[in-house]
Amino acid sequence: MADEKEIYYEMLWDCTQCNTKGLLGDSHRHCPTCGAAQDPSKRYFPEPGQEIEARNHQFVGADWSCAYCSSPNSAAAAHCTNCGAGKDGTKPVAAVVDTAAALAPVSAPPPAQPRPGWWRWAFAVFALAIVGLGILFTRTHETTTTVASRTWQREIQVEKLGPVSDSAWCDSVPGDAYAISQSREQRSTRRIPDGQTCHDERIDKGDGTFVKRRECTPRYREEPVYDNRCRFQVNRWRPYRSVQAGPQSAAAPMWPALGPMGNTGGNNLGGLAGSATGAERAGQRSESYVLSLQSGGKTWTCNVSESVWSKYEQGMTAPLQVRMTGGVDCSSLK
């Protein structure tokens, strides 16, 4: 909005010499009671709803403050109207920020402060405790141990193809789903424009007046979005049973024989091409290798890799890092 179309209102100020209150910022450049010059830093906004329009006001810019007597002068004035000093080298007066509409938050009482220096001692004790625990759990020493026993175990999961109940949004149903039913459910929400939230913002023009401008921000509401939810069955491979070999110590590690596998019978019912429900297949494999180590009447158990396990026979010695807490670092076995 152009300045000439805006309505200008009077800022207010209080005379500090005679204590006259509510003087007009544009009309009263000097106190009408005692003649004291207006102090631009004392200007303030009137209470909302009590604004006084500045009649026939022409805005020419923010006032400049006289460097000698601090009186405010119109931007169009070349000399101070109070003392006659020139305008050169002066600065515009500071604008006032409207805080009348802002509600000051109720501040909670400050928390009780600990006695000076107390927290430093507490922090020092805590830091020392952390350092001590770190040393206790990480510092190790090497101990020669004897391999008391060594075992291994291998396992194969056997998966079976069968019907699984599931649900998804109908636009994401897998192609091999069957026995499909659907219902209407909320899938998400969307923001719908719902008018505006507006307030008047008062802006200090710096010449003893202010203007009001309407500031608005969009307002929205949340609206549910519904879609079709499908429930269905689909044939999928799922763990069914497991086949194990071990735990053993004498024999070399080997994978267990799967034995007879179910691969016929049943029906496809939308299952994988070439596979019928009830079919079985080999799934995930897992293996573990364990060394039992002894020294000084203590026994430790370490899960190690197959290469480390194969390196140590029963009765052999093995260097092992032992922590101060009594635990061991099994990764030190090479």
N, C-alpha and C positions, 0 to 999 in steps of 0.2 A: 504494500500500500504506500502510495506517495505521501511525503510529509504534509503537503498542503491539504490533503484529504483527511488527515488524522485530527482528532480532537485533543487539544493540549489541556492538561490540568496542572494546577499549582502544587509544587512541592511546598512543604512547610519547614520552618526553622524557628528556634527559640533564641531570644536575645540573652546572652550570658551577662550583659552589663546590668540590665534592669529586671531580668527574669520574666519578660513578656513572652507568653507562649503562643504557638500556632500562627506565627507571621507567615505571609505568603512569599514563596520563593521567587516568583517573577515580579510581582507588584511591589513588594517591600524590599528594595535593595538596601535600605537603611531602616533601623528600628523607628517606627513612628512615635514611640514614646520617649526614647532618649537619644536617637540619632546615630547610634552605634552601627558600624558597617556590618553587613551580613557575613557570616562565616559559612562558606559553602560546604565545609566538612560537617556542619550541623544540620544539613537538610535531611528531611525524612518524609516518607510517604504518609498521607493521611489514612485514617481507618477506612477499610473498604465500605463503600456506600456513602462516604462523607467527602468525596472528591469535589473540588471547586474548579470549574472550567476557567481557563485563562483566556479572557476575551481578547479578540483581535490580535492574537499572538502570531508573530512571524518568526519561525525558527531560522536562525542564521548560523548555528553551530554551537558547540559547547562553550561555556564561559572560560575565560582564562583568569588565573589567579595572580594578582599583583605580587611581584617579588618583594615589594617594600612593605605594603600594609596588609597583604593577604586578602584584599577585597576582591569579590568576583566581578568580572566585567564582561559585557557582551562581546561575542566574537567579532562583531563589527566595529568595536571601539578600538582606536589606536592608542589611547592613553587611559590611565586609570581614572575613573570618575570620582574616586575618593581622595587620591593624593597627586594625581597628574603624572605619575611615572609612565614611561613608555612600555609598549607591549613586547618589545624585542627580548628574546631569551626566556619568555615565560612559558608555562605549561598549562594544558587544559585542566580544569578541576576534575577530581575523581568522581566517577559515577557512583550512585548509591544503589545497592542491591535490595530488591523488595523481599523482605522476609516476613511480612505481616501474615501471609496465608500459610506459612510453614509452621507446622506444629512442632514445638521443641520436644524431643523425646525425653521421657522421664528417665533420668539417669539412675541406675541402681547404685546403692551404696557401695563404695569401693571395698573390695575384699580385704579381710584382715591381713596386714603385712607381717611376715615373720620377723623375728628379731634380727637386726642388722648382723650380717655375717653368718647367720645360722645356715642358710641355704648353701653357702660355700663349703662348710664342713660336711653337710649331707652329700653334696655332689662329690666331694673328694672321697668320702667313704664308699659311695656307690661305685665310683670309677675304680678304686682299688679292688673292690669286690669283683667287678667285671674282669679286670686284668688277672686277678688270682684264679678265677674260674677258667679263663682262657688258657692259662698256663697248665692248670690241672687237667683239662680235657685234651690239650693238644701236645703237650710235651711228652716225648716217648724215649725209651731206651731199648737197645737191641738185646734180645734174649734168644739163646739157642734152645729150640724145642725139638721134640721127637714126634714123628708121625705115628700116632697110636692106631688110627684107622683111616680108611679112605673109602668113600661110597659114591655111587653115581645113580642117577635116575633119569629116565627119558619117558616122555608122555606124548601121545598123539590124540588130539580131540577128533572124534568122529561126528560129523554133522549130518543131519537128516532133513530132507526136504518135506515141508508140511505147511498147512494153512496157519497163517498168523492174522489176528484181528488188528486193524489199524484204522486211522482216520486222517483226513487231510482236507484242505479246501478243494472243492471239486475241480478247479482248474489245475490242480497239481496231483491228481490221482494217477498212480502208475498204470501203464498200459496193460499189465497182466492182472489187474485187480478184478475180482468177481464178487457176486452177492452184494452189490452196492446199494446203499440206501442214503438218503440225504435229508437234511433239516436246515432250517434257517437260523443262523447265529450271527452275533455281532463279531465282525472281523477287525474293525479299527474305528477310529474317529476322524472327523475332519473339522477344520475351523471354518465357521460360517460368519461373514461380516454381520455385525449386529450394532450398527450405528457408530457413534463417536463419543469419546469422553473429552469434554472441552473445559477450559478454564481461562480466565483473563490474566494475562501477564502484564505487569506494569513495568515500564522501562523508563529509567531516568535519562532525560535528554541532555543533562549537564548544564542547562541554562536556567534552572529554577522551575522547570516544568517536567511533566512526564506524560507518556501516552499509554493507552491500554490496547493490547493486541490479543485477539482471540486465538488461542493455541488449542488445536484438536489432534487427538491421536485415534486411530481406528480401534474399535472394540470388537471382539469376536466371542462366539460361543461354540462349545464343542457339541457336535452332532454325531450319533452313532452311525456307522456304516455296516449294513448287513450283507451277508453273502451265503452261498450254499456250502454247507459242510457235509462231506461224504464220509460214511463209514463203510468199510469193505473188508474183504479177506483177500490175502495174497500169499502165494506159496514162496517161502523163503528158507534158505539153509540156516539151521540153528544147531548149536552144540547139543548133542544127544547122549553121547557116552564117551568114555575115554579108555585108551589102551595104554598100559604102562609096562616098562621094563625096568627092573631094579626094585628097591635099592640093592646093589651088589657091590662087592669090592674086588673079587678075584677076576671075574670075567671082564674082557674089554668092553667098553660101552658100545651098545648097538640099539637100533631103533626096534620097537616091538612090532611083531607081525599083526596086521589088522584083522586077519581071519576073514570069514565070510561077510560080505557086505550086502545089505539089502539094496537091490537095484531094479526090481520088477514089482509088478502088482500095483494096486491102487489105480488112480486116474490122474489125468493132467490138471483138470479144473483151472485152466488159465496159468499153469505153472510154466517153468522154463522149458523151452523147446528141447525135446529129446530126453527130458527128465520127468519121471512120474512121482507123485507123492509117495513117500515112504522110501525113496532112494537115499542111499548113504554115500558119503565121500570123506576122504581124509581132510582134516582141517588144520588148525594151528598146532605147531609143535613146540614143546618146551623141554628144557634139560637143566639139570643141576649137578654140580660136582662139589663134594664136601670133604674137607680134610679135618680130622680131629687131632689137635696138637697138644702135647703135654710138656710141662717143665716145672720143677720144684713143687710137685703135688697139685698143680693147677692144670686145668684142661680148657682149651679154647676150640671153638668150632668156626671154620672159615668156609664160606662159599666162594669158590674160585673158578677161573676159566678152565676149559678142558685141557689146554696146553700146560697150565701150572699143575693141575691135578695129575697129569700123566708123568710129570717130571719127578714126583716124590712117591717112592714106594714105602710101604709100611715098614717102620723101623729106622728109616732114614732121618737125619737131622735137618732142620730148616731154621734159618734165622728169621726172627719175627719181632716187629716193633711193638712193645707193650707200653700202654699209657700209664700215667701216674695213678689213674683211677682204677687200674686193674684190667681195663678193656684192651683190645689189641687192634692194630691197624692191619687188616687182612690184605690190603692193597700192597703192603710191603713184601708179600711173597712173590717172588719172580721166578 
